[in-house]
Amino acid sequence: MDKIVVEGGRQLNGEVKISGAKNAALPVLVAALLTDGWNTFKNVPDLRDIDSTRQLLTHLGAAVERSGETVRINAAGLNNPEAPYDIVRKMRASILVLGPLVARLKRARVSLPGGCAIGARPINLHLKGLAALGAAIDLDHGYVEAKADRLTGADIYFDIPTVTGTENLMMTAVLAHGTTVLRNAAREPEIVALADMLTGMGARIEGAGTSIITIRGVDALNPTTFTVIPDRIEAGTFMVAAALTRGQVTLRGCEPAHLEACTDKLKLAGAKISVEDKGLTVAGGDAFNSVDLRTQPYPGFPTDMQAQFMVLMSVANGLSVISETIFENRFIHVSELRRMGADIRVTGNTAVVRGVSHLSAAPVMASDLRASASLILAGLVAKGSTEVNRVYHLDRGYQAIEKKFAALGAAVRRLPA
């Protein structure tokens, strides 16, 4: 298992290309199950989760080809309704195949998912919605079994906004008879991207990006070509890194409109940010101000950026309060930051961060994908050499992050543990 070694104290300067978004690529690749023929996806990041998705789709009977950043999928051979534990345990997004399998094969047997240990993230809202559409649901020996001879549109209300739940039911409803309305739906850019892709296949969807999405079912869909949107969390991570190291970094290929919550908080902290067409430049100031934040569903501050922003607050002037409202276990990285000298006190879902003059290098352990990134950020400004262990999580969501940091001037390298 690899580790990342970071020598602190170097500014980041230059340009970095933002990769395609993992959280947008996964659902659109799965949506290829809804039609026969070759679908073409561009700007697909090279990540472990993408490889797991390719493996899963192939297991289900789809043909999958990859060349560079382009992936082609043909689900004409879709014949297997079971997504097994050995594949699904690697990635929670595997649950997204549940709806398309029921829509195409009239049945599905999908293992309950795994992934990062950041919270329960139950799928009850997925199952409630599928049942409303006419599927019979059974939980058996760690698997979800769903069957439906006929799916019929329904009015579905989510108790809380759920990104994968919205995606799953949207993909199911496009082939249901009649009209489906999803209320209190998630509003993330990845939802809009999936709706755009499905619309390109012939689906009839209105309201994506708002809390009410209306889907009018069609009899069949057609293959399409789709370009994956840029990764707003990777972009946010590099924005924090630029500010944290007091450097100046231009992000190419990102979407500034998707980053407004991060941009606002970084400006309040003292960073200088200029927005360009399909990009932006971040420059760090001489000192950082403490800023409070509360994670919220989009368009609020993303939970996937909480750990990275906490690193910045660890060396800011004053006291900041960070509230995590999305996942109950998303402060696991705090104990590792404390090992590096951060002054953080956690009570329930709130972390109080008192800025210190500097962080000190230490061996640390990554607990999940975004915590891995936060510990690398901490290493960038810590005095000495920081070893971030168990970084396999990184490869699930960041494409060659150590190479991108190195190209900006960081002393970062990957070593076998």
N, C-alpha and C positions, 0 to 999 in steps of 0.2 A: 504494500500500500504506500503510495507516494506521499511526500511531504513538500511543502513550499517553504523556502528559506528566504527571508527578507532582511536586507541590511537597511536600517532606517537612516533618515536624514537627507534624502535627496529630493529635490524638486521634480515635479513632473511637468514637462513642456513638450509641445508638439501637437500632432493630430492623431486621432484614433477613429477607426471605422467601426460603427456600431453594427452588430450582427442582427440577423432576423430574430424575432421574439420566439423563445421557446413556448411560452404560454399561448401564443397565437398559432404557431406551427402545429402543435399537437392536435387541437380540435379540427383544423382544416384537413390534416392528413387523414384523420379518422373519418371525416365526412365523405371521403372518397368511397367508403363502403356503401354509400347510398345510391351509387350508379354503376353501370357497366361502362367499359371503355377507359381509355387512358386519360387520367387527370394529370396535369403538370403543375408543379409547385416550385416557385423560384425563391431565392433568398432564404433557403432553409438552413438553419445553423447546424454545425457539426457538433452534436452533443450526445451524451449517453442516453438521455431520455428519448431523443429522436431515434437512436439505434434500437432502443427497447420497443418503440412504437412500430418500427419497421419489422422487427421480429414478431410482434403480436399480429400485425396485419397479414404477414406471410403465413403464420400459423392458422389464421382464419380462412385462408384460401386466396387471398389477394396476391397479385404479382406486384413487386416493388423493385424499382430500379433507382440508383442514385449516381449522379455524375456531378461532382463539385457541389455547388449550392442548389442544384436542381434535382428534385425527386419526382418520379413518375409512378403512378399507382393505377392499377386496373383491377377492379373487384368483380369482374365477370365470373371468376371462379370461386366466389364466396360460397363456402359450403359447410363451414364449421361454426356452430353457434357457441362454442366454449372458449373462454379466455382463462387459461389455467393459472394457478397460484404462482408457479415458478416464474412466470413473466410479469404478472400483475403486481406481485409483491415489490418489484423494483420501482414502481412509479404509480402514484395515486391517479394520475390522469387516465390510466387504463380503463377506469370506470366509464369513460366516454364512449366506449364501444357498445355499451349496454343498449342504448336507444337505437342506434343504427342497425344493430343485429335484429332487434325485435321488429323494426320497420321493414327490413329486407327479408329475413328468414322466418319471421313470426315467432321466434323464440330465441332465448339467450341464456347462457349459464356463465356468469362472470364471477371470478373470485373477489371477495372483499379486498380492497386495495391496500397497498403499503405506501412507502415514500418517507419524507422527512418526519422526524419525531417532534413536530411543533404543535401538536394539538389533535383532538379527536377527529375533526372534520367529518362528521357523519354524513351518510348519503341518504338519509331518510327523506329529504326533500326531492331527490331524484325519484325515489320509489313512489312517493305520494303522487307525484306528477304523472308517472307512467301508469299508475293505477287509474288515475282520472281519465287518461286517454284510452283505457280499456284493457290494459295488460293485467294478467293474473300474476301476482308476485309471491314468491316463496323464498325463505331463507333456509338453507340446508347445508350443514357441515362446512360453513365458511364461504358458501357461494350464494349469489343472488340468482334465482331462476325466474325468468319472466316469459310469459307466453301470451300471444294475442292473435286470434284469427283475423280480427279487424280492429284497427285503431280509429278512433273517432275524436274529432276536435273537442276541446273542453276549455273552460275558464279556470285557470290555475293561479292560485295566490301563493307566493313564497313567504313564509314567516320571516325570513331574513334573506337579503340578497345573496345568491350563491352563483359564483361564476360557472363552475362546472355543471351545476344543476341547470342553469339557464341554457348552457350549450347543449347538454344532453337532451333536454326536452325540445329545444328548437330543432335539433336534428331529427328527432322522432316525429315531431308534428308536421314537418314538411311533406311527409308521405301519408299522413292521416287523412281521413275523410272529414271535410268540413273545416271550420275555423277554430283555431286555438288562440287564446289570449293569455299571455304570461304577465302577471301583475307583481309588482315589487321585484322586477327582474334586475339582474346585475347590469351595470352600465359601462363596464370597462371597454377600452379600445379593442381588446381581443374579441369581445362579443360582437362589436361592429364588424370586425374583420371576418368573422365566421359568417355573419349574415350577408356580407358582400360576396363572399365565396359561394354560398348557397344560392343567392340570387343569380349569380353568374351561371349556375347549373340549371336555372329555371324555377327556383323556388319563389314564392310570393310572401315576402316578409316586410313588415313596416314597423317602425318605432325602435329599431336597434340603436342603443345609445341612450335610450330613455328608460323609465321604469315600467313602461307598458309596451310589450312587443306582441304584435298580431301576426299570426301565420295562417295563411290560407292553403290548405293541403292541395297537392297536385298528384297526378297519377304516376308520374315518373320524372326523373331528372336526367340531365345530359352532362357529359364530361366537360371540364372547363380548364382554363389556365389561370393561376392565381399567384400573386407575389406576396410573400409574408411581410407583415409590417415590422418595423425596427423594434428592438427590445428596449422598452422604456426603463426596465430595472437595470439592465447593463449600463444604459446611458446614465441613469441616476447614480450608479456606483462610481463611474468615472467622473461625474460632476463633483461628488463628494471628495474623491481622491485629489482632484485638481485643487480644490479649495483647501483641503487638509494639508497639502504639502506646500501651499503658497506658491504654486506654479501657475501656468497658463496652458490650458488644453482646449483644443477645438474638437468637437464631436461631429463627425461627418455621418450623414445617412440616418440621423435620428429625427424624430418628429417632436418639435418643441411644444406643440399643443398638448401632447400626452404627458408632458413633464412639468406642468404649471405648479402643481403642489410642491414638488421638490424645488423648483426654481424660486418660489416665494419664500420657502424656509431658508434656503441658502443665501438669498439676498438679505434676509433679516439677520442672518449670522455674520454678514459682512463680506460675502463673496460678490464679485462683479461678474455679471452675466449679460452677454449680448447675443441676441437671437438673429439667426440668419435663415435663409431659405433651406429647409431640410438640414439644419444644423445649428449649433450654438457654441460659444466660447465661454469658458469659465476661468476666472482668475481669482486666486486667493488674496486676501488682505494681510496686513501685518498682525492682526489679532482677530479673534472670533468672539461674537456676542452669544450669550446663552439664549436659547430659543425653546419654548415649550412646543410640544406637538402631541397630537392624538391621531392614531391610525384609524382610518375609516375606509369604507368602500369607495371606489372611484365615483366622483372626482376628488375625494379626500386624499390625505397623505397615505401612500401605500404601505401596508404591513411589510412588504418585501424590501422596503428601504429603511425600516426602523433601526435595524442593527447597524447599518452603515452610518446613519445620521447620529446614532449614539456615540460612535467613535469620535466624531467631530465635536460633539458636546463634551466629551471627556477632557478635551484640552481647550475648551472655551472659557471665557471669563464669566464667573458667576454660577448660578444655579439654574438648571433646566429640569422640567418635569415631562417625562415621556410616558404616555398612556397607550397601552396596547389593548385594542378592543376586538380584534379579529380572532387571534389564536391564544389559547390559554397558556401554552408552553413556549412562548416566543422570547423569553428572556434567558434562555439557557446559556447564551454567549456571555452574559454578565459576569459569571464566575471567572471566565477566562480573561476578560478585560481587567478584572480586579487583579489577576496575577501579574498584569503588566502595569499596575499602579493606578488604575482608574478608581475614582471615588464614586461608587454607585450603590445606592440603597434601594432595594425592591420591596414593595408592599403590595401584595395582590397583583393587579394588572398595571401598577404604576412604578416607574423607576425614577428616582431622584438622582440627578447627575450633578456633582459638584466638580467644576473644571479644575484640573491640576496643571502644573507648569510643563510637565512632560510625561510621556509614558516610557517604560523601560522594557527592553526586550526580554522575552521569556519563552520557554516551550509551551505551546497551547494546543488544545484539541478542538477540532471543528465538530459541531453537533448537527448541523444542517447546512443547506445550500447557502442561504444568505449570511448565516453566522460565519461560514468559511470566508466569504468575501470581507466581512467586517474585520476579521482577525488579520487578514492581509493588509487592509487599510491601516489598522493599528500598527502593524509592523513597519509601514512606510514612514511613520513619524516617531517610532520608538527609538531610544538610544540603544544601539547594539544590534545583534542578530537574532531575529525572531524565527522560531520554527513552528509552522502551522501543520499539525499532524492530522491524519485521516481526512485528506482533502478530496477523496473520491466524490464527495457531494458536489464539488466545484464543477466537475465535468458533466454533471447533469444539467447545469444551467448557464455556464459561462464558457464561451468558445475561446480556448487558448488564452485565458486571462493573464497568465504570467508572461506570455510573449508580448501581449499588448502593453502591459505595464513596463516591461523591459524596453520596448521601443520608445517609450516616453521618458526614459532615463532612470527608471527605478532599478535597484539592484535586487532582482527577484529571479530565483531559479527553482526548478522542480528537481527533486532528488528522490531516489528510492529510499523508503524508510528502513 
